[in-house]
Amino acid sequence: MNTVDHGEGQRRSHGELLIAAVLTAFTFLLYHFLLSGLRESLGNFSKYPLAAEQFAAGKLGAERALDFSPLYLRLCVWLNTHASDPFLALVRIQCACVAVATGALYLALRRHTSALAALFGAAALALYPGLIAHAYVFEPEALMVLWIALLLLFAGNSGTPSFAAAGVALALCVLTRPGFWPLLAVLPAAVGLAPGRKDALRVSGAFLAAFAFVWAAFTLALAPAPPSISTMNPGTVFYDGNNPLSEGVRAEYPELVVALTDDFPEQSDYQHALYRLAAGRSEGRELTRGETNSWWAAKALAFASDNPGIWAGAVVRKVFFAFHSHRWHDLRVAWLADRMITARLPTPVPAAPVAALALAGLLLWRNCWRTGLIAYAGFGLQLFTMAATYASERQRLSLWPFLCFFAAIGLQGILRHHARLKWSMIVALLVVALSLGNGLTRDDEETMAAASSLPAAVERTLELRDQGRLPEAAEAHAGALALAPWAFHGGSRPERLPVQGTWLAARAEALVRQTRPDSPTARLDRALLLLDAKRLDEAEALLSGLEAGGARLLRRRQRVADPVYWLALIAARRGDETGAVGLLRDALSRSPGDPQVLAALAVLTGEAPFAARIGRYFDAADAEYYLGLAALEFGRGPVAAARLLQASSLLPEARDLKIGLAAALFDAGRFEEAAQAYLGAMSIRAEPLLWEEHILGGLGRWADGTPPGHFAWYLHGKALRQFGRFPEARAALTAAYAASGKDVIAAELAALGADLAEP
């Protein structure tokens, strides 16, 4: 009888392995089909390929290497050396990782569920659009899904070899994403808690020894930049998801960190280096990696401790979105790939049904918690990570294998449970709740759709300009601005577009009205463009309607989403500063850490606590920058100049900051200093253009107070040409040349003649 049973068990085992192999092969072929052609239309995310090139050339540095996933970075380095086509090889490896994970998850589930439930869990993993998209994107998520699936598989066996394999899988997890370190204690604890188990010491030792061996081997191999507990900057990532700018759905950075990133285009994922720079400059000394992480984490904790209700609400929102069907992509290429994949895939798996069944499975399997301790712990750890940081789609993919695992358990439990109707109704209600859109998801869908077209629109603007078709380039840029006004701080634009005064903002607003469906997002975009066009009454009507309707929108870059803030600015521009302060206090009650609201109140009221709170939540340079821009907005030129001078002394590399400083110095009548600041900004990058009225107005006043041969006339003419005011530029440059005869002015006049000529 035992021989028959043993033979039957072997046949069953072989059959399960065959099904797993078929699932693996099918998933790989499906992914290959779905991802074919994306390279030509999308390209990819360059963070890791660029870092790999720099690492291989010895240009990345040991400290910068720690900003990246240790294992994934070395995989990219290896492919650059050994693969004839690293791009294609990496995509295929990532597809293979998800394919093997699908088979492994099926085998892991077969220890606890029927074949039907196990197939459901495996299919939910493989057919999820967010995972398919990230099997294409050059980020480590596909590897993480594989290691987690293998961990679930091997931890479900009771033998020593399987536990050793689980140790290897966990080591690969933490070498890819260090956040899984706490799981190191879980399997030994599970074995120790198992009643009557006599081999606990042996299997736990095998698990820990395997983990230590793989970890040590990679640590030695990855010198001189071995991974560490602080790899990938947990403190700054915590700040990304918990600072006053964050909605908790993706990383949000201080404004100067974002702006400075544009000044280092040859660097990969440079925000982490800039975090270290900003913190060190704030403290007046160079900080270690650990000090930097602690410094930024303390800023986020300060905001949380000052505003516990706001912070708790954000945590709840993150947990909700961890299970919600909306996919919060934080990479444009991932969003585009997701859209293309969803169009090709007949039956994509939404998150809500899987999450609802997973929550049911968590409850139905609670009596078996010792058996599934690694699954419970992994699920809880990644959910905690998302609640502590942010709930982007990339973050959720490390939760997804656990959700699929528990969803299969939940399906099995509902099919067998005596209260089937009750549980089915609970799951159905959860599916509905987790599928419904809200203001944030609708705003995200609309802004991502518009922003996905933005690079091509900007490229078209530059192409037309470089062909000398300047009026067409101006029209094209108005179209780009209409797609995503929030992406253009101050209505910034390329050089030499022939637009006058408020034309650009007015034309972009007309295009939003004509080409985009009416929605709260479109109305806010129109309102901000109308503000730039100085049509205050129309902007006020739109903003008042948004406020009355309770619009809930996302903040993006310098775009504050609260209509009340913009209504306050309108009041101030009309001279009603008392009314503006009242509105700003209302806005602050809803967004108590918003730096632009705090800065506006600090400038208009003169009350020091508002400014102090910005410094409490942000680095010193950003705090001064926010205060300086607010002073510039409200016509306090000397105050703005003082603030922005301090910010620029801390971060002299910041190009946009220098232009703001030049604008403030011109307003304050400090023309020589303003000109030097403006020239310094232009030496970094000539475009985009910012603060047109302040820059041109200041240069004009300076030129008017000097003879035509003075440098001010040349600089004024050059700036007028930059801003597309060609007739005025010609007059200024002609006068300057007649008075001085300098070759540099003649060259500028010749270039201006080409601008004025027909293409």
Secondary structure, DSSP 8 states (H G I E B T S, - for coil): -HHHHHHHHHHHHHHHHHHHHHHHHHHHHHHHHHHTTHHHHH----HHHHHHHHHHTT-S-HHHHTTS-HHHHHHHHHHHHH-SSHHHHHHHHHHHHHHHHHHHHHHHHHTTS-HHHHHHHHHHHHT-HHHHHHHHSSSTHHHHHHHHHHHHHHHTS-SHHHHHHHHHHHHHHHHH-GGGGGGGGHHHHHHHHSTT-S-HHHHHHHHHHHHHHHHHHHHHHTTTS---TTTT-HHHHHHHHHSTT--SSS----HHHHHHHTT-TTSSSTHHHHHHHHHHHHHTS---HHHHHHHHHHHHHHHHHH-HHHHHHHHHHHHHHHHSS-----SHHHHHHHHHHHHH-SS---HHHHHHHHHHHHHHTGGGTTTTHHHHHHHHHHHHHHHHS---HHHHHTTHHHHHHHHHHHHHHHHH-TTHHHHHHHHHHHHHHHH---HHHHHHHHHHHHHHTHHHHHHHHHHHHHTT-HHHHHHHHHHHHHH-GGGSGGG-B-TT----TTHHHHHHHHHHHHHS---HHHHHHHHHHHHHTT-HHHHHHHHHHHHHTT-----BTTB---HHHHHHHHHHHTT-HHHHHHHHHHHHHHSTT-HHHHHHHHHHH--HHHHHHHHHHS-HHHHHHHHHHHHHHTT-HHHHHHHHHHHHHH-TT-HHHHHHHHHHHHHTT-HHHHHHHHHHHHHH---SB--HHHHHHHHHHHHHTS-TTSHHHHHHHHHHHHTT-HHHHHHHHHHHHHHH--HHHHHHHHHHHHHHS--
